[in-house]
Amino acid sequence: MNAAHSKVRRHYDEVADIYDSRYDRNRGRLYYSRLSENVLELLPKGKHLLDLGCGTGLFIQHYGKYGGAATGLDLSPGMIHKARSRCRMGQFAVGNAEILPFRDESFDALSSLLAFSYLKEPESMIKEAYRVLKPGGVIAVVTLGKNLLTSGLPALYAMGEAMNIRHVGMGDFGERYYSESEMNDLFFKAGFTDILIRRCSFAHINLIDPLYGIARKIEPFVEERFPYLAYNLLASARKPG
Ligand SMILES: C[S@@+](CC[C@H](N)C(=O)[O-])C[C@H]1O[C@@H](n2cnc3c(N)ncnc32)[C@H](O)[C@@H]1O
């Protein structure tokens, strides 16, 4: 683990007890549900899922409603501790998503929500995902996409860190946002097929009122007609076989 990983890990250990108040309450729950429903639609249900950067286990809890088994991996022991108490059906481990401690062809499905932007070696994560998926297995990743609205976020987060603001995700972590073609290349080079990339979610949790309410009303229209304005990229693909 390098210094960048240690910094992310320290941050998520520090915010583990307030994480769910951001993504599992009120507006955060609506924002998160839209992302997780989109990911769920793409994955085979009732199978064995690996969730990378699983945090407090929110997505594993959603996946578990359809039965099956799930394994979660995260850099932060604090987040893993929360995940273990949330999801009795899951197996959890502390580790780096770029080097997976699992055997080849162990999982039917692989997900990663809101964690990919932290990776220093995204190619390694995608290659490892390919290795641990069974032939025919599906991967789905949600991560902030590159657009005008997200271009200012790293500066904002760095400022927040300088001001010592304790807030989930607030810090200078050298986060990286991707374009459709960059995500496509990563999957393609690793050997995946049936690659699908689209944008989702316009009503971002950080928007202030009344902008949030308006954004939520027009979200489906924006996703369809002006996808470039949506914040997240949803990328999925299949391992041949
Ligand atoms: C914004 S949280 C998302 C958590 C969870 N996926 C969810 O949807 O609620 C980002 C998570 O990614 C984890 N993370 C960041 N880099 C990682 C890495 N290289 N390997 C494993 N986990 C990582 C962090 O520790 C944190 O728990």
The ligand as an SDF file (V2000), in Angstrom:
LIG
                    3D

 27 29  0  0  0  0  0  0  0  0999 V2000
  -17.4300    6.9550   -1.6740 C   0  0  0  0  0  0  0  0  0  0  0  0
  -17.0130    5.4510   -0.8660 S   0  0  0  0  0  0  0  0  0  0  0  0
  -18.0990    4.2900   -1.7330 C   0  0  0  0  0  0  0  0  0  0  0  0
  -18.4300    3.1070   -0.8630 C   0  0  0  0  0  0  0  0  0  0  0  0
  -19.4420    2.1170   -1.4340 C   0  0  0  0  0  0  0  0  0  0  0  0
  -19.0060    1.5670   -2.6980 N   0  0  0  0  0  0  0  0  0  0  0  0
  -20.8030    2.7260   -1.5870 C   0  0  0  0  0  0  0  0  0  0  0  0
  -21.3110    2.6690   -2.7080 O   0  0  0  0  0  0  0  0  0  0  0  0
  -21.3570    3.2570   -0.6210 O   0  0  0  0  0  0  0  0  0  0  0  0
  -15.4400    5.0120   -1.5650 C   0  0  0  0  0  0  0  0  0  0  0  0
  -14.8610    3.7430   -0.9590 C   0  0  0  0  0  0  0  0  0  0  0  0
  -13.8050    3.2720   -1.7970 O   0  0  0  0  0  0  0  0  0  0  0  0
  -12.7940    2.7300   -0.9740 C   0  0  0  0  0  0  0  0  0  0  0  0
  -11.5380    2.6680   -1.7410 N   0  0  0  0  0  0  0  0  0  0  0  0
  -10.8610    3.7020   -2.2960 C   0  0  0  0  0  0  0  0  0  0  0  0
   -9.7620    3.2440   -2.9300 N   0  0  0  0  0  0  0  0  0  0  0  0
   -9.7540    1.8880   -2.7880 C   0  0  0  0  0  0  0  0  0  0  0  0
   -8.8750    0.8430   -3.2130 C   0  0  0  0  0  0  0  0  0  0  0  0
   -7.7650    1.0810   -3.9120 N   0  0  0  0  0  0  0  0  0  0  0  0
   -9.1900   -0.4240   -2.8800 N   0  0  0  0  0  0  0  0  0  0  0  0
  -10.3010   -0.7120   -2.1440 C   0  0  0  0  0  0  0  0  0  0  0  0
  -11.1550    0.2420   -1.7080 N   0  0  0  0  0  0  0  0  0  0  0  0
  -10.8960    1.5240   -2.0210 C   0  0  0  0  0  0  0  0  0  0  0  0
  -12.7750    3.6960    0.2050 C   0  0  0  0  0  0  0  0  0  0  0  0
  -12.1140    3.1490    1.3300 O   0  0  0  0  0  0  0  0  0  0  0  0
  -14.2610    3.9500    0.4170 C   0  0  0  0  0  0  0  0  0  0  0  0
  -14.8330    3.0390    1.3220 O   0  0  0  0  0  0  0  0  0  0  0  0
  1  2  1  0
  2  3  1  0
  2 10  1  0
  3  4  1  0
  4  5  1  0
  5  6  1  0
  5  7  1  0
  7  8  2  0
  7  9  1  0
 10 11  1  0
 11 12  1  0
 11 26  1  0
 12 13  1  0
 13 14  1  0
 13 24  1  0
 14 15  1  0
 14 23  1  0
 15 16  2  0
 16 17  1  0
 17 18  1  0
 17 23  2  0
 18 19  1  0
 18 20  2  0
 20 21  1  0
 21 22  2  0
 22 23  1  0
 24 25  1  0
 24 26  1  0
 26 27  1  0
M  CHG  2   2   1   9  -1
M  END
$$$$
